């Protein structure tokens, strides 16, 4: 059986430096190795004719192409290491790229044909199993004695190696590491606590070519959160893909004016099985977080003739000798935040939280009747919400700069009664229907009060911040 000799021409450990004419900011380190198969026994005549007696490698000629300043300009800087033919090959634990080649020989040394030799070499991206470049060369040789073909073999080996130069540019043009991109904000400013889509697009390398789909970028924000992507420390990781990445961003909930900063980093790590490491800042962008928070406090009075009072009266049997009345009276409220729109004079008003107003009553029978009559607890609640008719909740400084706050409120009444001791212990509940409560347009004045029927409305708002919104609108109108 013919013994196959594997010639490991070299292992390159190179630092990839982009030539000075490139606009790149990122310089990555790349480990490159080489193996070339010469599938003939070291003692065979073909081996001796082509490589010479005692020769074990053609590495010096390949080596010189990637290290000589006369041929490569010294860039990339390489630490050349010749590896002797050992099986398995003692490559470094981690290679990024590999020159993989093979000699094939046809014919024999019989004139006039001699040997027909082909050397084919691929530069392979190991992490992705892709061929970066393929190159091959062919030549013929008619040896008169052993080793006659060695100079020609060396020269063709060297010429083939030169087709991969400059190696740094070849690898950079293949990887197309992200160096520039555009950031498109769905909202600027964004309301505190709100969510939006941030689109990253036109992701390109320094030569304005689209980055490889498998390239990864790392994204971080300072105040809010990125809701999608793969979490890695303070970053979220995304593949470039088609070159259009949509981030889901949420602003911090705390109500305060602030500014946010989003930072995009590239990475030199190209192996998808290894977590990327932030390498170079590609771009940053700042945008505003907006917040003005207010609330409407609603106090309800319950008239003697109300259905709630009638229900309680019907349940309080006179012979039980009840005594008691109101235990607690709590106002309700609706908290809200103005939300910016494209029109600086118009803000949607977003309801944040609502709290029901509540009246709690306790009626206790006389001591003599305590075991025969219920110890009653009655709770009357009113729940509130903004609705869109007749007025959608908004601030419209264009429509009325002095009374810009338009809103409509509906309410729902809920009543419950509970016997706190025997003979009855069940809770009885009755739910009303939503019905119009109040609508109007108000001045944005802190402490503004308005009474409608049995309900009193009190506005709490930061007038200073609202006045800034009004002034901004008036400036734009001029």
JOKA-V898163 format. One record per residue. N is the residue number from 1. PHI is phi in radians with two decimals (999 if undefined). Layout:
# JOKA-V898163
N&PHI + N&PHI
This chain:
# JOKA-V898163
1&999 + 2&-1.27 + 3&-1.38 + 4&-1.66 + 5&-1.81 + 6&-1.74 + 7&-1.71 + 8&-1.62 + 9&-1.11 + 10&-2.96 + 11&-2.13 + 12&-1.68 + 13&-2.01 + 14&-2.14 + 15&-1.75 + 16&-1.41 + 17&-1.87 + 18&-1.41 + 19&-0.95 + 20&-1.10 + 21&-1.33 + 22&-1.34 + 23&-1.62 + 24&-1.15 + 25&-1.82 + 26&-1.91 + 27&-2.15 + 28&-1.77 + 29&-1.66 + 30&-2.26 + 31&-1.67 + 32&-2.19 + 33&-2.10 + 34&-2.41 + 35&-2.42 + 36&-2.21 + 37&-1.57 + 38&-2.05 + 39&-1.41 + 40&-2.40 + 41&-1.08 + 42&-1.07 + 43&-1.70 + 44&-1.36 + 45&-1.15 + 46&-1.04 + 47&-1.05 + 48&-1.15 + 49&-1.17 + 50&-1.51 + 51&-1.89 + 52&1.60 + 53&-1.15 + 54&1.47 + 55&-1.32 + 56&-2.08 + 57&-2.88 + 58&-1.86 + 59&-0.99 + 60&-0.95 + 61&-1.19 + 62&-1.14 + 63&-0.95 + 64&-1.08 + 65&-1.08 + 66&-1.72 + 67&-2.16 + 68&-1.26 + 69&-1.20 + 70&-1.27 + 71&-1.93 + 72&-2.16 + 73&1.24 + 74&1.33 + 75&-2.35 + 76&-1.39 + 77&-1.34 + 78&-2.22 + 79&-1.84 + 80&-1.47 + 81&-2.28 + 82&-1.44 + 83&-1.95 + 84&-1.24 + 85&-1.17 + 86&-2.22 + 87&-2.12 + 88&-1.34 + 89&-1.15 + 90&-1.48 + 91&-1.21 + 92&-0.98 + 93&-0.99 + 94&-2.40 + 95&-2.05 + 96&-1.59 + 97&-2.36 + 98&-2.53 + 99&-1.40 + 100&-2.06 + 101&-2.38 + 102&-2.71 + 103&-1.51 + 104&-2.35 + 105&-2.23 + 106&-2.11 + 107&1.44 + 108&-2.43 + 109&-1.57 + 110&-1.37 + 111&-1.08 + 112&-1.61 + 113&-1.48 + 114&1.23 + 115&-1.70 + 116&-1.91 + 117&-1.97 + 118&-2.19 + 119&-2.09 + 120&-2.07 + 121&-2.31 + 122&-1.95 + 123&-1.66 + 124&-1.96 + 125&-1.43 + 126&-1.16 + 127&-1.09 + 128&-1.95 + 129&1.12 + 130&-1.90 + 131&-1.56 + 132&-1.32 + 133&-2.75 + 134&-2.08 + 135&-2.54 + 136&-2.57 + 137&-2.46 + 138&-2.29 + 139&-2.73 + 140&-2.14 + 141&-2.62 + 142&-2.05 + 143&-1.27 + 144&-1.70 + 145&-2.68 + 146&-0.96 + 147&1.53 + 148&-1.06 + 149&-1.53 + 150&-1.05 + 151&-1.01 + 152&-1.19 + 153&-1.09 + 154&-1.07 + 155&-1.13 + 156&-1.20 + 157&-1.04 + 158&-1.15 + 159&-1.09 + 160&-1.16 + 161&-1.04 + 162&-1.12 + 163&-1.21 + 164&-1.69 + 165&-1.71 + 166&-1.27 + 167&-1.15 + 168&-1.09 + 169&-1.19 + 170&-1.03 + 171&-1.22 + 172&-1.10 + 173&-1.13 + 174&-1.34 + 175&-1.24 + 176&0.86 + 177&-1.05 + 178&-1.05 + 179&-2.17 + 180&-2.45 + 181&-2.86 + 182&-1.89 + 183&-1.96 + 184&-2.06 + 185&-1.70 + 186&-1.23 + 187&-2.42 + 188&-2.72 + 189&-1.41 + 190&-1.98 + 191&-1.26 + 192&-0.91 + 193&1.49 + 194&-1.46 + 195&-2.00 + 196&-2.72 + 197&-1.69 + 198&-1.92 + 199&-1.81 + 200&-1.80 + 201&-2.49 + 202&0.94 + 203&-1.42 + 204&-2.38 + 205&-1.51 + 206&-1.18 + 207&-1.76 + 208&1.11 + 209&-1.77 + 210&-1.00 + 211&-1.20 + 212&-1.03 + 213&-1.00 + 214&-1.47 + 215&-1.10 + 216&-2.11 + 217&-2.12 + 218&-2.07 + 219&-2.17 + 220&-2.47 + 221&-2.19 + 222&-1.61 + 223&-1.95 + 224&-1.61 + 225&-2.42 + 226&-1.65 + 227&-1.52 + 228&-2.02 + 229&1.58 + 230&-1.65 + 231&-1.32 + 232&-2.50 + 233&0.96 + 234&-1.52 + 235&-1.84 + 236&-2.04 + 237&-1.83 + 238&-2.37 + 239&-1.41 + 240&-1.14 + 241&1.00 + 242&-1.34 + 243&1.65 + 244&-2.30 + 245&-2.00 + 246&-1.89 + 247&-1.71 + 248&-1.77 + 249&-1.92 + 250&-2.20 + 251&-1.29 + 252&-1.07 + 253&-1.28 + 254&-0.97 + 255&-1.48 + 256&-2.82 + 257&-1.22 + 258&-2.71 + 259&-2.22 + 260&-1.91 + 261&-2.25 + 262&-1.90 + 263&-2.14 + 264&-2.01 + 265&-2.06 + 266&-1.71 + 267&-2.56 + 268&-1.50 + 269&-1.40 + 270&-1.88 + 271&-1.36 + 272&-1.15 + 273&-1.48 + 274&-2.00 + 275&-1.06 + 276&-1.21 + 277&-1.97 + 278&-1.00 + 279&-1.96 + 280&-2.34 + 281&-1.22 + 282&-1.50 + 283&-2.80 + 284&-2.25 + 285&-2.59 + 286&-1.94 + 287&-2.59 + 288&-1.62 + 289&-1.85 + 290&-1.93 + 291&-2.81 + 292&-2.25 + 293&-2.05 + 294&-2.39 + 295&-2.66 + 296&-1.89 + 297&-1.71 + 298&-2.13 + 299&-1.92 + 300&-1.91 + 301&-1.86 + 302&-1.89 + 303&-1.21 + 304&-1.06 + 305&-1.59 + 306&-1.23 + 307&-1.09 + 308&-1.11 + 309&-1.12 + 310&-1.14 + 311&-1.12 + 312&-1.08 + 313&-1.08 + 314&-1.21 + 315&-1.66 + 316&-1.65 + 317&-1.19 + 318&-0.98 + 319&-1.18 + 320&-1.39 + 321&1.15 + 322&-1.19 + 323&-2.45 + 324&2.50 + 325&2.77 + 326&-1.20 + 327&-1.71 + 328&-2.40 + 329&-2.45 + 330&-2.06 + 331&-1.25 + 332&-1.64 + 333&-2.78 + 334&-2.18 + 335&-1.70 + 336&-2.62 + 337&-2.40 + 338&-1.18 + 339&-1.99 + 340&-1.09 + 341&-2.15 + 342&-1.18 + 343&-1.55 + 344&-1.16 + 345&-1.78 + 346&-2.29 + 347&-2.25 + 348&-1.24 + 349&-1.84 + 350&-1.79 + 351&-1.26 + 352&-1.72 + 353&-2.40 + 354&-2.38 + 355&-2.29 + 356&-1.29 + 357&-1.37 + 358&-2.57 + 359&-2.03 + 360&-2.09 + 361&-2.11 + 362&-2.41 + 363&-2.19 + 364&-1.92 + 365&-1.23 + 366&-1.11 + 367&-0.96 + 368&-1.23 + 369&-1.91 + 370&-1.09 + 371&-1.42 + 372&-1.74 + 373&-2.08 + 374&-1.27 + 375&-1.58 + 376&-1.56 + 377&-2.08 + 378&-2.05 + 379&-2.25 + 380&-2.02 + 381&-2.13 + 382&-2.18 + 383&-1.83 + 384&-2.21 + 385&-2.75 + 386&-1.33 + 387&-2.27 + 388&-1.64 + 389&-2.26 + 390&-1.34 + 391&-2.05 + 392&-1.38 + 393&-1.05 + 394&-2.87 + 395&-1.95 + 396&-2.18 + 397&-1.26 + 398&-1.28 + 399&-1.28 + 400&-2.69 + 401&-1.15 + 402&-1.59 + 403&-2.30 + 404&-1.50 + 405&-1.55 + 406&-1.79 + 407&-2.81 + 408&-2.35 + 409&-2.13 + 410&-1.98 + 411&-2.35 + 412&-2.34 + 413&-1.69 + 414&-2.23 + 415&-2.17 + 416&-2.41 + 417&-2.28 + 418&-2.52 + 419&-1.55 + 420&-1.41 + 421&-2.65 + 422&-0.98 + 423&-1.52 + 424&-2.11 + 425&-2.32 + 426&-1.23 + 427&-1.72 + 428&-1.91 + 429&-2.18 + 430&-2.31 + 431&-1.93 + 432&-1.51 + 433&-1.90 + 434&-1.16 + 435&-2.54 + 436&-0.99 + 437&-1.90 + 438&-2.92 + 439&-2.60 + 440&-3.07 + 441&-2.15 + 442&-2.07 + 443&-1.29 + 444&-1.55 + 445&-2.00 + 446&-1.08 + 447&1.56 + 448&-1.08 + 449&-2.23 + 450&-2.58 + 451&-1.96 + 452&-2.37 + 453&1.13 + 454&-1.70 + 455&-1.96 + 456&-2.04 + 457&-1.98 + 458&-2.30 + 459&-1.73 + 460&-2.06 + 461&-2.72 + 462&-1.46 + 463&-1.06 + 464&-1.05 + 465&-1.23 + 466&-1.13 + 467&-1.10 + 468&-1.11 + 469&-1.13 + 470&-1.12 + 471&-1.09 + 472&-1.11 + 473&-1.12 + 474&-1.11 + 475&-1.14 + 476&-1.16 + 477&-1.17 + 478&-1.26
